[in-house]
Amino acid sequence: MATDALRSLWVEPRPANPPETGAGDWALVAAFVGWALNEAVLRDGMAPVPLLLIATLAAVAPLPWRRSHPLPAVLVAFGTLIVVDLVRMATGTQGVLPSSVSATLVLTYALFRWGSGRDAVRGLLVILTWLAITFVADVTTLTDTITGYAFFFFAAALGAAVRYRARIRVRDIEEAKAREREQLARELHDVVAHHVSGIAIQAQAGRAIAASNPGRAVEALATIEDAATQTLTELRAIVGVLRDAQHTAFTPQPGMADIEQLATTGPVQPLVEVTLTGELQDLSPSVEAAIYRLAQESVTNARRHARHATRVCVRVAGEADRVLLTVDDDGSTGSPHRSPDGYGLVGMRERATLLGGTFAAGPTADRGWRVEANLPRAGVAR
């Protein structure tokens, strides 16, 4: 078991897309440099100034590159500090290094947060080597030695914990997107089945009347052409949705006509009100299903997470080329589950994007939470 764990750590890749160096990194450098200068001026018993300068630069200078190049940053910092301590031991130099070398704790955290498994193992060996040497160069008690090791192991453990938490979140987001794709695929499948059934019926009718009424047969062919064109559009959407979803079960899905059923009456809160306005006829069936699903999920989220909510307003407005969905509630926005990056909202955003639309969710200026979706009437897949 231990061998498997070590092997798993060794092959662990670096996390993707580390943050770029920003103003905050340089502010951190300035803070540590200011701390070192303050100690050099006010604190007694310090090592000679050249060693203080080298130690401070070694610990602080690599900080801006700790995420993009975690192992080189650790090697530069701790390698230089090892040389400084060896010089102190060889020359018998008295005095301690500045407390600002604690910036190496930040480098240790970054190594385990942003480095690969190989980087973490190699860097940890260098860190442990420096700790062993520095506790000899600065004679310390057993308690101080144990405390020093504990700080660095805590920084490493914290970096690893944040790293794996971020990985789990990315995995959960991808799973939420996959579930939404599968749901949309089921709905699109039902839409295509409906169109194909209509084509078959029109083809049978056209064949039956072709001899006796050619004009009607031509009309049937025109209807078949329109249905086939729409079916091809929906099929393209299915191909895009199913490129990562396999073995999906297909069942009939609700549409625009079912949205009014989300409305509620009576004493149960929150009360759900549904308002439909504008041109809502001749929508793409996939868009109808998406509008319903987005409204349904928004109402469900309001019931679960909108504390003290008394009313949820669902509004659907049909325009010339788009359909707008707005869902407002009057609940408190303080729930930790109401993050704009929540997994349910990730799936809703994925559904809207797949159909060529936009999606937004977040707290309103006054009170409550708003969900907005803007979908094209034809539901063009991206």
Summary of the structure (lengths in Angstrom):
residues: 382
radius of gyration: 31.8
end to end distance: 45.3
largest distance: 114.1
contacts: 1188
relative contact order: 0.08
helix: 63%
strand: 11%
